[in-house]
């Protein structure tokens, strides 16, 4: 439902859209903050492109990985959730073959929608993502046109909350709403985003981040068939759990971690290759254990331990889903703890082996354990080695936990988030 700018501003402010905002962002959302942000976005659009066109508002959330640490690239299962930090856009068709996007703090993006060439100078830029999404949707047979947009995001780059996936999904949602009659499914939009990131942006990535952003809520994803992943939305109201989700920035140095990240799938695949398979999902766990002596000789011990982690964490996903569906949050927290230990001890992605004196993630985890005092749960979050830690903090203790973490790790390290019900959508 597109609106004139003045009508949209009025409806944001007078409460007519409040129910829609709660539907998308969840009952815990701060409406005053959201409305201020949306009004600023609409005003920025008007300043950039004028007030003549009817516009729409679009949103795509960041994501938190809940379980399945480094299981997706082995075609395993993961559990993830959309969060209430998001990328938002005010956009409208412009009647040309050019996409124009203005984002706060970044140069304007100008893309010819008929130019699908992969450009070296666009690698690892937002322009590459827009071009890639445009190219893939066109390949699927849709007649897309140009649009104007202003974009703002609270999913900060390098936060471990998948800012790039939120951006890709947002662009996909805009194209889908404006030119595809909403026919693209959430899974298709996620796959389009993955294509753009892999082929145009130049970064190999799985599909978990895009799916979590696109589908919304809490989702269990089975990647056995990566072309057709099985996506199951989990019916659980996290707001009623009695706990708050906190993502803690460890402050660890992200530099030169490519080799550490790349070694995980490489070593897991080396174990799979022992059995003539491409991925660990194809390997029978009992056969793995019966062959472990020979595998050690072939791959080394760390690869074996990382394979053990895959088999364990793949099963942890099913256990966590069952706990949530049974409304047993204590069982869920117990599984979070086991999964976190597996990441630390088997997967070994909580510090960089070339800089063992720097262990900010490990220290962050131990500080959180101390403050939680046996309650809640804590684990490494996402890819690991640097970046963020995930904690489940009992309601009513958030301020005490935050103060304790900041005293050790640094001011502003704690980010309390909510799981939001909906993924990438048109708000209006």
BASEFI-932472 format. One record per residue: residue in three letters; z, x, y of N, C-alpha, C in turn. Coordinates in steps of 0.1 Angstrom, whole numbers, plus 2048, in hexadecimal, padded with zeros to 3 digits. Example, Ala and Ser with C-alpha at 12.3 -4.5 7.8 and 13.67 -1.06 7.14 Angstrom:
ALA84E8847C784E87B7D384E8847DF SER8478807EA8478897F584F881800 
% end
This chain:
UNK8008097F480080080080080980C UNK7F480A8137F381281F7F880A82B UNK7FC81183580180A8417FD81284E UNK7FC80B8597FA811866807819869 UNK80682487081182D87281D826879 UNK81A81D88382581788A82C80D881 UNK82580687882B7FD86F834804865 UNK82E81086083681885684381D85C UNK84282286984E82786F85981C870 UNK85481087485D805876864801868 UNK85C80185E8617FC85186A80784A UNK86881484D87181E84987F81C850 UNK87E81985D88B81886489280B862 UNK88B7FF8608927F28608977EE853 UNK8957F784989B7F483C8927EC832 UNK8867E983687D7E182D8797EA821 UNK8797F78228757FF81788180580F UNK88E80181389980780C8998057FD UNK8967F97F88967F77EA88C8007E3 UNK8818027E987780B7E387C8197E3 UNK88381E7ED88882B7ED89382D7E2 UNK89B8237E18A58247D689F8247C8 UNK89481C7C688D81C7BA88882A7B6 UNK8838317C087C83E7BD8878497BD UNK8908497C68998557C78A78537C0 UNK8AA8467BD8B78447B68C183F7BF UNK8CC8397B98D68327C18DF83C7C9 UNK8DF8497C68E78527CD8E08587D9 UNK8D48557DB8CC85B7E68D28587F4 UNK8D28617FD8D786080B8CB85A813 UNK8CB84D8158C084681C8BE84B82A UNK8C984E8318C785283F8C085F840 UNK8C38688378BC8758378AE874833 UNK8AB86B82989E86982489586382F UNK89B85983689385284189085C84C UNK89A86485089786E85A88C877856 UNK88C87B84A88288484587487E845 UNK87487184086786A84086186784E UNK86A86385786686186586086E86B UNK86787986886288686D854889868 UNK85288685B84588885483A88085B UNK83D87385D83386A86383086E871 UNK83A87287883887788682F884886 UNK83188C87C82989987B81B895878 UNK81988B86F80B88786C804881879 UNK80B87988080687388D80287E897 UNK80A8898988088938A17FC89C89C UNK7FA89D88F7EF8A588A7E289E889 UNK7E28918857D688A8827D487D88A UNK7DD8798927DB86D89A7E1861893 UNK7E08558997E78498937DD83E88F UNK7D084188E7C783788C7C783287D UNK7C883B8747C68388667D3831860 UNK7D08298557DB82484D7DF830844 UNK7EC8328427F183D83A7FA83982F UNK7FC84282580583F81A80F84B81A UNK81B848814825852811825855802 UNK8268627FF8268667F18318707EE UNK8358717E28408797DE83F87F7D0 UNK84388B7CE8448917C185089A7C0 UNK8598987B686689F7B68658AD7AF UNK86F8B57B38718C17AB8778BE79D UNK87A8C879587F8C578888A8CE784 UNK8938CA77B89D8D277589A8D2766 UNK89A8DE7608998DF7528A78DD74C UNK8A98D47438B68D073D8B88D7730 UNK8AE8D77278AF8DE71A8A18E1716 UNK8A08EC70D8948F170888F8FD711 UNK89890771189691371988B91C712 UNK87F91D718874925713870920705 UNK87091370386B90D6F785D9076F9 UNK85990470584C8FD708840905704 UNK84191270783591B70483491E6F5 UNK83E9196ED83C91A6DE83A90C6D8 UNK8359036E18328F56DD83E8ED6D8 UNK84A8F16DD8568EA6D98598DE6E3 UNK8668DA6E286A8CE6EA8738D36F6 UNK8728CB70087B8CE70C8808C1711 UNK88B8C27198918B77208928BB72F UNK88C8B373788C8B774688F8AA74E UNK8928AC75B8958A176388F8A3771 UNK88A89877788589978589289878E UNK89189F79989D8A07A289A89A7B0 UNK8A48987B88A28917C489E89B7D0 UNK89A8A77CD8938AF7D68848AD7D3 UNK87C8AC7DE86E8A87DB8658AE7E6 UNK8588AD7E384D8AF7ED8488A17F1 UNK84789F7FE84289280383689480C UNK82D88A80C82188B81481F87D81B UNK81987E82781387382E80587682E UNK7FC86D8297EE8708277E6864829 UNK7D986682C7CF85C82D7C186282B UNK7B885A8267AA85E8257A4861833 UNK79B86B83479686E84178786C842 UNK78186683777386383876986F837 UNK76E87A83476688683376788C825 UNK76189882376289F81676C8AB818 UNK7758AA82177F8B582478D8B0822 UNK7958B881B7A38B581A7AA8BE825 UNK7B38B882D7BA8C08377C98BD835 UNK7D18C88327DF8C68307E78D0839 UNK7F08CA8407FA8D28488088D1842 UNK80D8DC84081B8DD83A8238E6844 UNK8308E18468388E885083A8F684C UNK8378FF85583990D85382E91584C UNK82390D84981891384280B91184A UNK8009198487F491784F7ED90A849 UNK7E59048517DD8F884C7D48FB841 UNK7D48F38377CB8F482B7BE8EB82E UNK7B38F182D7A68EA82F79D8ED822 UNK79A8E281B7938E380E7878DA80E UNK77B8E080B76F8D88087708D27FA UNK7718C57F97738BF7EB7688C17E2 UNK75C8C67E77518C87DE74F8D77DA UNK7598DF7DF7598EE7DC7638F17D1 UNK75F8F27C57688F47BA76A9027B5 UNK76490B7BD76491A7B977291F7BA UNK7769277AF78392D7AF7829397B8 UNK78B9397C278A9447CD79594E7CB UNK79295B7CA79B9657C87A69667D4 UNK7A19637E07AA9647EB7B49587EC UNK7B194E7E47BA9427E47C59437D9 UNK7C494D7D07CD94E7C57DC94E7CA UNK7E49467C37F29457C67F593F7D4 UNK7EC9367D87ED92E7E47ED91F7E2 UNK7F29187EB7F19097EA7E39047EA UNK7DB90B7F27CC9077F27C69077E4 UNK7CA9117DC7C49127CF7C99067C6 UNK7D59027C87DA8F67C17D28E97C5 UNK7D08E87D27C98DC7D77BA8DC7D1 UNK7B48E87D27A68E97CD7A68E67BE UNK7B08EB7B77B08E97A87B28DB7A4 UNK7BB8D47AB7BD8C67A97B18BE7AC UNK7AB8C07B779E8BA7BB7938BC7B0 UNK7928C97AB7878CC7A278A8C4795 UNK7968C47907998BE7837978AF784 UNK79B8A878E79A89A78F78B896790 UNK78389F79777589D79876E89E78A UNK7738A878276E8AA77577189E76C UNK77B89776F77F88B76777787F76B UNK76E88077576487677876886D784 UNK77287178C77686A79876F86F7A4 UNK76B8667AD7648697BA76E86A7C5 UNK7748767C677E8797D077887C7DE UNK77F87A7E877B87C7F67858847FD UNK78388780A78D88F812798886817 UNK7A388D81A7AF8868207B6890829 UNK7BE88A8327C789183B7D588F835 UNK7DD89A8367EB8988317F48A2838 UNK80089E83A80B8A683E8158A6833 UNK81A8B282F8238B482482F8BB828 UNK83B8B68228488BD82484F8BD817 UNK8568C881485C8C980786B8CE808 UNK8748C98008818CE7FF8838D67F2 UNK8788D77EA8788DF7DE8748ED7E2 UNK87D8F67E587A9037EA87490C7E0 UNK86A9147E486491D7DB86E9287D6 UNK86D92B7C98779357C488492F7C0 UNK8859227C189291B7BE8959187B0 UNK88A91A7A788C91779988A908797 UNK8869007A18858F27A08768ED7A0 UNK86D8F779F85F8F479D8588EE7A9 UNK8598F57B48528F17C08438F07BF UNK83D8F97B782E8F87B582A8EC7AD UNK8328E87A382F8DC79B8308D07A4 UNK83B8CF7AC83C8C47B58308C27BF UNK82B8CE7C48208CE7CD8138C97C5 UNK8118CE7B98058CA7B28058BB7AF UNK8118B67AA8128A87A78108A07B4 UNK8168A47BF81489D7CB80589C7CF UNK7FE8A67CE7EF8A67D17E889D7C8 UNK7EC89D7BB7E68957B17E88867B4 UNK7F58837B87F88757BB7F18707C7 UNK7EF8797D17E78757DD7D88717D9 UNK7D287A7D27C48787CD7C486B7C5 UNK7CD86A7BC7CD85E7B37CF8517BB UNK7D78517C57DA8457CC7CE8417D6 UNK7C984C7DC7BE8497E67B18477E0 UNK7AD84E7D579F84E7D079D84A7C1 UNK7A88497BA7A78477AB7AC8397A7 UNK7B08317B17B58247AF7C28247A6 UNK7C982F7A67D583079E7D383178F UNK7C783578B7C483477D7C9840775 UNK7CC84B77C7D18577757DF855771 UNK7E38587647F08567607F9862764 UNK80686076380F86B76780D87875F UNK80A8767528078827497FA88874E UNK7F08817517E38867567E588E763 UNK7ED88976C7F088F7797F789D776 UNK80089D76C8078A97697FD8B3763 UNK7F48AF75A7EA8B87547E18BD75F UNK7DD8B57687D48B97737DB8C477C UNK7E88C277E7F08CD7857F18DA77E UNK7F38D97717F38E57687E68EC769 UNK7DB8E57687CE8EB7697CC8F2776 UNK7D08EC7817CF8F278E7D78FF78F UNK7E38FF7897EB90B78A7E6916781 UNK7E19127757DC91C76C7CF922771 UNK7C691A7747B891E7777B5923785 UNK7BB91B78F7B891E79D7C39277A3 UNK7CF9237A17DA92A7A77DC9387A0 UNK7D99387937D994578C7E6948785 UNK7EE93E7827FB94077B7FB93976E UNK7FD93F7637FE93875680B930757 UNK80B92475381791C752816911748 UNK82190D7428219027398208F5741 UNK8238EA73A8218DD74082E8D6744 UNK8398DC7408468D57428498D2750 UNK8478DB75984B8D97678438CD76D UNK8368CD76B82D8C37708318B576A UNK8338B575D8378A87578448A275C UNK84E8AB75E85B8A67638598A1771 UNK8518A777984F8A2787847895787 UNK83D89577F83488977F83A87D779 UNK84187E76E84687376785386E76D UNK85C87777186887377787386F76D UNK88086E77388B86B76A88E877761 UNK89587475689787E74C88C87C741 UNK88588773D87B88673387C890728 UNK87A88C71C87989571186A89670E UNK8668A370C8588A670B8568AE6FE UNK84D8A96F58498B16E983C8B66EB UNK83B8C46EB82E8CB6ED8278CF6E1 UNK82A8C96D58238CD6C98148CD6CB UNK80F8C26D18018C16D58018C26E4 UNK7FE8CE6EA7FF8D06F87F48C8700 UNK7E98C46F97DF8BC7007E48AD702 UNK7ED8A96F97F289B6F980189C6F6 UNK8098A17008178A26FE81D8946FD UNK8288936F482F8876F383A8876FD UNK83A87D70684487C71184C87070F UNK85987270F86386770D86C867718 UNK86C85C72087685B72B883856725 UNK88E85D72989B85B7248A285172D UNK8A78467278AE83C72E8BC83F730 UNK8C084773A8CD84B73C8D084C74B UNK8DA8457508DE84675E8E7851761 UNK8E285D7658EA8697678F5866771 UNK8F385D77A8FD85A78590A85577F UNK90985077391584A76C91C854763 UNK91786076291C86A75892A86F75C UNK92E86E76893B87476D93A883771 UNK92D88877192B89677492089777F UNK9218A27879168A579090E8B178B UNK9018B078D8F88BB7898F88C5795 UNK8FB8D27928FA8DC79C8F18E7798 UNK8E88EB7A08DF8F779E8E49027A7 UNK8E790D7A18ED9187A98E39247AA UNK8E19287B68D89337B88E09407B6 UNK8DC9487AC8E49547A98E295F7B4 UNK8D795E7BB8D49697C58CE9757BF UNK8CA9747B28C59807AB8B79837B0 UNK8B39907AF8A69957B489B9907AB UNK8919897B08869847A887B98E7A6 UNK87C99A7AC8719A47AC86E9A979E UNK8629AB79B85D9B278F8639AC782 UNK86399F78086899977485C99476B UNK85099676F845992767845996759 UNK8499A37578499A87498549A2741 UNK86099F74786B99874086798A73B UNK86098374585C975741851976736 UNK84897F73783C98072E841984720 UNK84C98C71F850991712855985709 UNK85A97B70F8609707078559696FF UNK84B96370584095D6FC8399686F3 UNK8389746F883197E6F08399816E3 UNK8469826E584F9866D985097A6D0 UNK85196E6D58519626CD8449606C5 UNK8399636CC82C9626C582B96C6BA UNK8319786BC8309836B283797E6A5 UNK8429776A784997269B840967694 UNK83A95E69C83195469682595B68F UNK82096669581596D68F818973681 UNK82597667F82997B671826970667 UNK82596466A822959661814954663 UNK80C95B66A7FE95766D7FD94B676 UNK80794967E80793D687806942696 UNK80393969F80193C6AD80E93A6B5 UNK8169306B082292C6B882D92A6AE UNK83A92B6B38459296AA84791B6A5 UNK8429116AD8439036A883C90269B UNK83290A69882A90968B83191067F UNK83C91768284391F67884F917672 UNK85091766585B91065E867919660 UNK87291366587E91A66888492165B UNK88491965088A91F64488292B63F UNK87592B64186D93763D870942646 UNK87293F65387694965D882951658 UNK88C94965589994F650897957643 UNK88F95263B88D95A62E885967630 UNK87E96863B87597363E87B97C648 UNK88797A64D88C98065988D98F658 UNK89099464C8919A364A8849AA64D UNK8799A464886C9A964A8679A7659 UNK86B99C65F86799966D86D9A3676 UNK87A9A76738819B167C8799BE67C UNK8749C267086D9CF6708609CE678 UNK85A9C267884D9C067E84E9BE68D UNK8589B76928599B36A08659B86A8 UNK86F9BD6A187B9C26A78859B66A8 UNK8919BA6AB89C9B06AA89C9A66B5 UNK8989AA6C28989A06CD88F9956CA UNK8839986C587998D6C287F9836B8 UNK8869896AE88C9806A48979776AA UNK89F97D6B38A99756BA8A396A6C2 UNK89896D6C98929646D288C9586C9 UNK88795B6BE8829516B588D9486B0 UNK89994E6AD8A49466A98A893C6B5 UNK8A79416C18AA9396CC8A092D6CD UNK8939306CA88A9256CB88D91A6C1 UNK89091E6B48939146AA8A090C6AE UNK8AA9136B48B690C6B88B49036C4 UNK8AE9086CE8AD9006DA8A38F46D9 UNK8998F66D08908EB6CD8988DF6C7 UNK8A18E26BF8AA8D86B98B48D36C3 UNK8B98DB6CC8C28D76D68BD8CC6DF UNK8AF8CC6E18A98C16E98AC8B46E3 UNK8A98B36D68AB8A66CF8B98A26CF UNK8C38AB6CE8D18A86CE8D58A36DC UNK8D08A96E68D38A46F48CE8976F7 UNK8C18946F28BB8876F48C487C6ED UNK8C887F6E08D08766D98DD8736E0 UNK8E387E6E58F087C6EC8EE8736F8 UNK8E48757008E286D70C8DF85E708 UNK8D785C6FE8D384F6FA8E08486F4 UNK8E984F6EE8F58496E99008496F4 UNK8FD84C70090684C70C912855709 UNK91086070191B8696FE919876706 UNK91E87671291C88171B92488E717 UNK92F88C71093689870B92E89F701 UNK9278986F891F89E6EE9138A56F5 UNK90E89F7009038A57089088B370D UNK9148B37139198BF71A91C8CA70F UNK9218C67049238D06F99168D66F5 UNK90B8CF6F58FE8D46F18F88DD6FC UNK8FB8D97098F78E27148FE8F0712 UNK90A8F070F9118FC70D90B905702 UNK9088FE6F69029066EB8F590B6EF UNK8ED9036F68E09076FA8E1913704 UNK8EA91370D8EC91E7168F092B70F UNK8F992A7058FD9356FE8F193B6F6 UNK8E89326F18DC9376EA8D393F6F3 UNK8D193A7008C994170A8CF94F70C UNK8DC94F70E8E295C7128E2966707 UNK8E59616FA8E796B6EF8DA96D6E7 UNK8D29636E68C69656DD8B99676E6 UNK8B795E6EF8AB95F6F88AD96B701 UNK8B996E7068BC97970E8B497971B UNK8B596E7238AE96E72F8B796C73B UNK8C397273B8CC9717468CD97D74E UNK8C798874A8C59947538BA99C74F UNK8B59A57588A99AD7558AE9BA74F UNK8A89BE7438AD9C973C8AA9D6743 UNK8A19D674C89E9E37548A79E5760 UNK8AF9DA7638B99DC76E8C69D5769 UNK8CC9DB75E8D89D57598E49D5762 UNK8E49DD76D8EF9DD7768EF9D077F UNK8E39C977F8E29BD7878E29B177D UNK8EE9A977D8EF99E7748F599277B UNK8ED98E7868F298378E8F2976787 UNK8E897377E8E89677778F496676D UNK8F797176690397175D91096F765 UNK91197677091D97477891E96677E UNK91396078191395278691894977B UNK91394B76F917943764926944761 UNK92B95176193995375E94294E769 UNK93E94F77594694978094793A77F UNK93C93377B93C92577994592176E UNK94492976394D92675795C92675C UNK95F93076496D932768971926771 UNK96892277A96C91678396C90977B UNK9649077719638FB76A96F8FA760 UNK97590575C9819057549808FC748 UNK9758FE7409748F673496E8E9735 UNK96B8E47419658D77439568D9747 UNK94E8CE7469408CF7499398D9740 UNK92F8DF7469268E973F91F8F1749 UNK91A8FD74491290674D90890E744 UNK8FD91174A8F29187428E891E74C UNK8E19287478D592D74F8CB922751 UNK8C492275C8BB91775F8AD91D760 UNK8A491775889691B75A893928753 UNK88992F75988493B75388E946751 UNK89894775A8A295175889F95E75E UNK8A896975B8A79767608AC97776E UNK8A896E7778AD96D7848AD95E787 UNK8AF95A7948AE94C7978BA944795 UNK8BA93978E8C492F78F8CC92C782 UNK8D89267848E19227798E391377B UNK8E590C7708E78FE7708F58FB76C UNK8FD8F377390A8EF77090C8E0771 UNK9148DB7689188CC7689278CC76C UNK9298C77799368C877F93D8BA77F UNK94A8B977B9508AC77B9518A6789 UNK94E89978A94E89379795C89479D UNK95D8967AA9698987B196D8A77B3 UNK9668B07AB96A8BE7AC95E8C67B3 UNK9548BF7B89488C67BD94C8D07C8 UNK9548CC7D29578D57DD95F8E17D9 UNK9688DF7D09708EA7CB9678F47C3 UNK95E8EE7BB9548F77B394B8FF7BD UNK9468F87C793D8FE7D09449097D8 UNK9509077DC9579117E495A91E7DB UNK95D91B7CE9609267C595492E7C2 UNK9489277C093C92E7BE9379367CA UNK9389307D69349377E293C9437E5 UNK9499437E195294F7E394D95B7DB UNK9479597D09429647C89339667C9 UNK92B95C7C991C95E7C991695E7D7 UNK91C9567E09169567EE9159487F3 UNK91694780091593A807908933805 UNK9089268028FC91E8008F69207F2 UNK8FD9257E98F79277DB8F791A7D3 UNK8FF9117D69009047CE8F88F97D4 UNK8F18F37CB8E88E77CF8EB8DC7C5 UNK8F28D17CA8F58C67C18E98BC7C2 UNK8E48B97B68D88B17B58DA8A47AD UNK8D189B7AF8D188E7A78C488E79F UNK8C58877938B988478C8B3878792 UNK8A68797968A086D79D898865792 UNK89885879489284F78A883851788 UNK87C85379486D853793867860797 UNK85B86379285586F79484B86F79F UNK83F87479D8358747A882F8667AA UNK8328617B682D8537B98298527C8 UNK8228477CB8208437D982D83B7DD UNK83383F7E883F8377EC83A82A7F3 UNK83082B7FB82A81F80181B821801 
% end
